[in-house]
């Protein structure tokens, strides 16, 4: 009888261990959906580096409320001299001490232009400055209020809007470079990762430039797999399709439309 109980106890232990192992494997799989199912990585190679010109702030007549005090301020767009193409970049703020919101608990990403442009550079005392985002701060996000900022790193980006409305920012120089007609380029299909869509062939793709203008018609997956973004000219190129698409310039956003969605 004692041997039977001992055998039964060992069986229960083994079954329990197998169950725990199976649960751990299932949890690991749920946490790690596999290559391509994660958001795109951020680039560490800026396309443009803008050094902050503090004299522009000193010359500004603008003041805003900061923690109950009126402080000297300048809007962040006034520090960026890119004329009409500022919308084509994402923005990383870097402090004099090397701090970046990428490593902040309330940050972790770079800002697209529409968000970056809502911020200010302010002077908090005789020797200190910071970037300040009132709208972010109102909801408890202070990750982009960087003390003593020094530079803005700019990354040429394309935003892909998923069918569910999530905007996914691709900083382009993380993509593989290919040669097309002796020109360096990025493959457009590399913007449609499994994180963006698990059924790319069932979708249509709408191009939007930096002015918000849509292309005249959607693009099929066959065209996306043929097309590239030429790095030097900033234009799309489709070797085996209508040459009209090869003149699409300043691509800023790609909307994805599925069989049951409308753009």
Secondary structure by P-SEA (a helix, b strand, c coil): caaaaaaaaaaaaaaaaaaaaaaaaaaaaaaccccccccbbbbccccccccccccccccccbbbbcccbbbbbbccccccccccccccbbbbbbccccccccccccccccccaaaaaacccccccccbbbbbbaaaaaacccccccccccbbbbbbbbbbbcccbbbbbbcccccbbbbcccbbbbbcccccccccccccccbbbbbbccccccccccccaaaaaabbbbccccbbbbccccccccccccccbbbbbcccccc
